[in-house]
């Protein structure tokens, strides 16, 4: 390979390596040693918050759901088979989690239905449930998929101004991101060294040719 082409290739590899290293380092920093990724959104609409299987069961990993009420009221949440949860919710007003965005860490919410949701906590369909004052958390495994998670008021007040956060955790993600950063750094380092050596060789060759030309003249 000719020297100019080799230097150009080295420069391209250096840029790609640096980009890979930066992406890996940034991802590792965002995930942390626990390998956690968080997605959040705040629902201003009145009504329950629903996480359907397209999101809840999108990864073969447990998902932790946390809901926090802005007014400090009670929160109740549970998960059940999707068909059963859908029958209980019927056409009540709900905000459905319809999408996740990485690396932004945000959730899309889609508002639908109308009318207040009656007390659904007494239904015998719920596989797991949780409640709390001001906030509550629920860990949903994938053993019962497909399932739907529902967040609603734990008292007589309407549920509104609620921040919901979904968290997935996988420790290997952190180490994979670190490996990406290291590999990128190594590629960039070797490419930069090769470019530097190639330039040094080119300058030396040019110097030799110049001296020979002077000797001949």
C-alpha positions, 0 to 999 in steps of 0.5 A: 500500500502506498504511503499516502493511502496508508496514512489516510486509512490510518487517519480513518481508523484513528477517528473510528477508534476514538469514536468507539472509545468515546461511545463505550466510555459514555455508555459505561458511565451512563449504565454504572457498575450495576448496568442499569438503564432508566427511562422516565416520563411524567403523566399530567393526564388523569387516569391510570398508567399502563405498561403493555407487554410490548414494553414490559416484556421487551427484554428477557430481564426483570423490569423495575417500575417506580411511580411517584405522585406529585401530590404525595398521595397513595400509589398502587400498582400491579401486573397481570396477564394482558387479557385479564388486565385489559378486561379490568381496564375496559375503556377507562382513561389511561396513559399507556407507555408506548415507547422508550428512547435510549440514550435520552432515557425518556418514555412516550405516553399515549392517552386514551379512554375516558372515565374514572377507573373503579377500584381494581385492587380487589380483583383476583387477576394480579400476579404481583402488586405493590403500594406506598404513600407518595411512591411505590415500586414493583419488580416484574419478572418475565415468567408470566409474560405476556403481562400488563402492569397498571399504576393507579391511585391507592386512595380515593383521589384521582391519579394525576401528575405521576412520574413513572420510571422503568429500569432494566439492569444487566451487569454485563452491559457495563463491562461490554461498554468498557470493553468497547471503550478499551478496544476503541482506544487500542485501535485509535492508538495503533492507528495514530502510531502508524500514521506518525511512523508513516509520516516520519518515514516519508520525511526521511525518504524525502530528505534522502532524495533531496541529499542525493539530488544535491550530490548529483548536481 
